[in-house]
Amino acid sequence: MHDAVNGLLTWIVALTQVLVAAYASGHAILHKRDVRSAIGWVGLIWLVPYIGAMLYGLFGINRIRRRATELRTGRRPPQLADPPPVSSPLVRQNLPAHQHHLGAIGTLLDRIAPFPLTAGNRVRMFDNGSDAYAAMHAAIASARHSVGLATYIFDNDRCGRHFVQALASARERGVDVRVLIDGAGAYYTYPAILGPLKRAGVPAVEFLPTLFPLHLAYANLRSHRKILVVDGCTGFTGGMNIRDAHADETNPRTAIQDVHFQIEGPAVAHLETTFLDDWHFAAGDGAENPGWAAAPTPIAAPITSATTLARGIAGGPDENFESIRWAILAALSQAQQRIRIVTPYFVPDQMLISSLILAAMRGVAIDIVVPEKNNLALVQWASQAKAALLLARGCRIWRTPLPFDHSKLMTVDDAWTLIGSANWDQRSLRLNFEFDVECYDPALVGRIDRLIDRKLRTARPWSLAEADGRSLAIKLRDGTAWLLSPYL
């Protein structure tokens, strides 16, 4: 009798293992995009009974996208007056014939982005914090109806308190003011800026408050967007947070280098819609927006004298999953002359690396500009791990000296650029909420390229010999950091 019971239990345990392993294997086969990852997990699931399936359940399932989608279920979808137009005709009408091939980038984004490519925009670039903040303050001071500010970091310092005063003054004039700060970025300083904002009567909410704000540098599911929208007519976006560290008049020798942009024209609607979408999600109020609808100039009105084609790209681990990454891949595939990239965090995945290599092997000149000394050691080590693959195929990597360069720029063939908040790492392209803008405008791209030229004059080229010459210990350190690249 005892042997029969033991035998039955053995069969139950074995059958349960087969069923669990079959279910976990099926999930990996259906959901894993990389065949090597799928094979590895399936092997572990079957070779290590129960434990393999448990490890897959803990670490193999992409909960980032599912969690983001669940969190934002029921949020308001983007509502624009007109359906998205076809981008290629706009590009052909506004660019010289030798740049018409770039319209294919817009064609891809027509299919995956919620916003249309728009004509009649004006884009102004600020390459230092003092000028950018001054323009933002001027816009807030001129507000008559609405001000929406979303940022990742909003420090409680001189710069932050100056913004609080400007927002409070607008509020006192009857302007509908709303401030959205990421739940981790709000606590880069203590006490947080939320207190002064609330005492000043400025409505402010956190985007996904976290119980562990100290885990700041490598936090996921964060809103990394930087958006300021005033009266639906003027918008700002780019890489600058609200903090003294960007203000060069305060720190002339150590201020973080960065780039921010002012946008006027119909593309401002993309910034405003994204801001309101995030606000309603974070505030949970579902309120109407009377002040926003009463802007003195329709947000969709083009500026007759402006020449920039622009489209906002709201990327995140929810329904807009990898939209910015796809835009980058499209641009890499269409480039014919040159690609220029400036980013503080350069940890591309294998597809991006392969696309850069293919472009270089097609004869495209590729320059990648990164900081000589990164503010995140793990990111710098991971970035160095696979750099030799790019250098060996003709890509050029440049390292800029201190102060730290936080700029995020990409230009292609002197006519297309991608600007905004996203970095070249998987945190930006897969795990966090970002906002970029694609622009077609040779004059704007020329200004950006001249800024990149200035960076290159002080940058140091990183050679293949130098990359290969790292000691074995350093290569192992960098390679180990690269294994963490999906989470850096």
Secondary structure, 3 states (H helix, E strand, C coil): CHHHHHHHHHHHHHHHHHHHHHHHHHHHHHHCCCHHHHHHHHHHHHHCCCHHHHHHHHHHCCHHHHHHHHHCCCCCCCCCCCCCCCHHHHHHHHCCHHHHHHHHHHHHHHHHCCCCCEEEEEEEEECCHHHHHHHHHHHHHCCCCEEEEEECCECCCHHHHHHHHHHHHHHHCCCEEEEEEECCHHHCCCCCCHHHHHHCCCCEEEECCCCCCCCCCCCCCCECCCEEEECCCEEEEECCCECHHHCCCCCCCCCCECCEEEEECCCHHHHHHHHHHHHHHHHCCCCCCHHHHCCCCCCCCCCCCCCEEEEEEEECCCCCCCHHHHHHHHHHHHCCCEEEEECCCECCCHHHHHHHHHHHHCCCEEEEEEECCCCCHHHHHHHHHCHHHHHHCCCEEEEECCCCECCCEEEECCCEEEEECCCECHHHHHHCEEEEEEEECHHHHHHHHHHHHHHHHHCEEECHHHHHCCCHHHHHHHHHHHHCHHHC
